[in-house]
Amino acid sequence: MSPTKLDLLHLVDDQDLYSGLIRLHVLHHAVEEPIFGLGMIEELRRHGYRISPGTLYPLLHSLEKKGYLRSTEQRKGKSLRKVYRATPLGRKALKSAKNKVRELFHELVERN
């Protein structure tokens, strides 16, 4: 059964709920290892998030502007790839966010 227009509208509205989760997901991976845009789009897709480059790249730039990520350019063949890593501030923010996510998870899942 294909989704109705109303289902699609709700899906778009629900994206606002997921934006913080996507930021945390990106930050988590940037703490674990260097990340790049297309790789993160693919990783997020594996977790059910459909995010376009036009959405992800401004998000990465925003996290960098806030000091959570730092980017460098790496040559990949003839092209340059922007690679992002978590900063100490990003690591600290993720650690704090993990506690809040754990608390929320407890309220959402374990109490029911």
C-alpha positions as CSV (number, residue, x, y, z in Angstrom):
1,M,0.0,0.0,0.0
2,S,1.5,3.3,-1.0
3,P,1.5,6.3,1.4
4,T,-1.3,8.9,1.1
5,K,-0.7,12.6,0.8
6,L,-1.5,12.9,4.5
7,D,1.0,10.3,5.4
8,L,3.7,12.1,3.4
9,L,2.8,15.4,5.1
10,H,3.1,13.8,8.5
11,L,6.5,12.3,7.5
12,V,7.7,15.8,6.5
13,D,6.4,17.3,9.8
14,D,8.0,14.5,11.8
15,Q,11.4,15.4,10.3
16,D,11.5,18.3,12.7
17,L,11.5,15.8,15.5
18,Y,14.4,14.0,14.1
19,S,16.7,16.9,13.3
20,G,18.3,16.8,16.8
21,L,18.8,13.1,16.5
22,I,20.5,13.5,13.2
23,R,22.9,16.1,14.6
24,L,23.8,13.7,17.5
25,H,24.2,10.9,15.0
26,V,26.6,13.0,12.9
27,L,28.5,14.1,16.0
28,H,28.8,10.6,17.3
29,H,30.4,9.4,14.1
30,A,32.7,12.4,14.0
31,V,33.9,11.4,17.4
32,E,34.5,7.8,16.3
33,E,36.3,8.6,13.0
34,P,36.7,11.3,10.4
35,I,33.5,11.8,8.4
36,F,32.5,13.3,5.0
37,G,29.2,14.3,3.6
38,L,28.3,11.5,1.2
39,G,29.5,8.9,3.7
40,M,27.2,10.4,6.4
41,I,24.3,10.5,4.0
42,E,24.7,6.8,3.4
43,E,25.2,6.1,7.1
44,L,22.1,8.0,8.0
45,R,20.1,6.2,5.2
46,R,21.1,2.9,6.8
47,H,19.3,4.1,9.9
48,G,16.2,5.2,8.1
49,Y,16.9,8.9,7.7
50,R,16.5,10.3,4.2
51,I,18.6,13.4,4.1
52,S,19.8,15.3,1.0
53,P,23.1,17.0,0.5
54,G,21.2,20.3,0.5
55,T,20.2,19.5,4.1
56,L,23.3,17.7,5.4
57,Y,26.0,20.2,4.3
58,P,24.4,23.2,6.0
59,L,24.1,21.0,9.1
60,L,27.8,20.1,9.0
61,H,28.7,23.8,8.4
62,S,26.5,24.8,11.4
63,L,28.1,22.2,13.7
64,E,31.5,23.5,12.5
65,K,30.5,27.1,13.1
66,K,29.4,26.2,16.7
67,G,32.8,24.6,17.3
68,Y,31.6,21.0,17.5
69,L,33.4,19.9,14.3
70,R,36.5,21.0,12.5
71,S,37.0,20.4,8.8
72,T,40.1,19.8,6.7
73,E,40.4,19.2,2.9
74,Q,41.8,15.9,1.7
75,R,42.7,15.1,-1.9
76,K,40.9,12.1,-3.3
77,G,42.2,11.6,-6.8
78,K,41.7,14.8,-8.7
79,S,39.1,16.1,-6.3
80,L,39.1,17.6,-2.8
81,R,37.0,16.1,-0.1
82,K,36.0,18.0,3.1
83,V,36.5,15.8,6.1
84,Y,35.1,16.6,9.5
85,R,36.3,15.6,13.0
86,A,34.8,16.3,16.4
87,T,36.5,19.0,18.4
88,P,37.0,18.7,22.2
89,L,33.9,20.9,22.5
90,G,32.0,18.4,20.3
91,R,33.2,15.5,22.4
92,K,32.1,17.2,25.6
93,A,28.7,18.1,24.0
94,L,28.2,14.5,22.9
95,K,29.0,13.1,26.3
96,S,26.4,15.5,27.9
97,A,23.8,14.6,25.2
98,K,24.3,10.9,25.8
99,N,23.1,11.4,29.4
100,K,20.0,13.3,28.2
101,V,19.3,10.7,25.5
102,R,19.6,7.9,28.1
103,E,17.2,9.6,30.4
104,L,14.7,10.2,27.5
105,F,15.1,6.6,26.3
106,H,14.2,5.5,29.8
107,E,11.1,7.6,29.8
108,L,10.0,6.6,26.3
109,V,10.7,2.9,26.3
110,E,11.5,1.4,29.7
111,R,8.5,2.9,31.5
112,N,6.0,1.5,29.1
